[in-house]
């Protein structure tokens, strides 16, 4: 089973005006970056110039419809 790592950087600005970026790795190979902002979530695959944008309302519906429910409370 691959080992997954998530790395992130938070710019030193107001959160409302800047994205938070998570770098996602599988077995030390970069899968891509997940960018989170006030208005949307963006998945940028490794070695691609453009990402995939999803608004928060669409993300909420996609997770409820396609996501797997957690077995423990967060």
C-alpha positions in Angstrom: 0.0 0.0 0.0 1.4 3.4 -0.9 2.5 5.8 1.8 0.9 9.2 1.6 2.3 12.5 2.9 0.6 15.9 2.9 2.7 19.0 3.2 1.4 22.6 3.4 2.4 26.2 3.5 0.3 29.0 4.8 1.3 32.5 3.5 1.8 35.2 6.1 -1.3 37.2 5.0 -4.9 37.4 6.1 -6.5 34.1 5.4 -9.4 35.8 3.6 -7.1 37.1 0.9 -4.8 34.2 0.3 -5.1 30.5 -0.5 -3.8 27.7 1.7 -1.9 25.1 -0.3 -1.4 21.5 0.6 1.2 19.5 -1.3 0.1 15.8 -1.6 2.6 13.0 -2.1 2.3 9.2 -2.6 5.5 7.2 -2.0 7.5 10.4 -2.3 6.0 11.2 -5.7 4.0 14.4 -5.9 0.3 13.8 -6.8 -0.6 17.5 -6.8 -1.6 20.4 -4.8 -4.9 21.2 -3.0 -5.6 24.9 -2.8 -8.3 26.2 -0.4 -9.7 29.7 -0.6 -12.8 31.5 0.7 -14.7 30.9 -2.6 -13.5 27.5 -3.9 -11.3 24.5 -3.6 -8.8 23.8 -6.5 -7.0 20.5 -7.3 -3.8 21.0 -9.3 -2.4 17.7 -10.5 1.4 17.4 -10.6 3.1 18.6 -13.8 -0.1 20.4 -15.0 -0.5 24.1 -15.7 -4.2 24.3 -14.8 -6.2 22.9 -12.0 -9.8 21.8 -11.4 -12.0 24.3 -9.5 -15.0 23.4 -7.4 -17.2 25.8 -5.4 -17.9 25.0 -1.8 -21.6 24.2 -2.4 -20.6 21.7 -5.2 -17.8 20.3 -3.0 -20.3 19.8 -0.1 -22.7 17.9 -2.4 -19.9 15.8 -4.0 -18.6 14.7 -0.6 -22.0 13.8 0.6 -22.9 11.9 -2.5 -19.5 10.2 -3.3 -17.5 10.4 -0.1 -17.1 7.6 2.4 -18.5 8.3 5.9 -15.9 8.5 8.7 -16.0 5.7 11.2 -15.1 8.0 14.1 -15.9 11.5 15.1 -13.5 14.3 14.4 
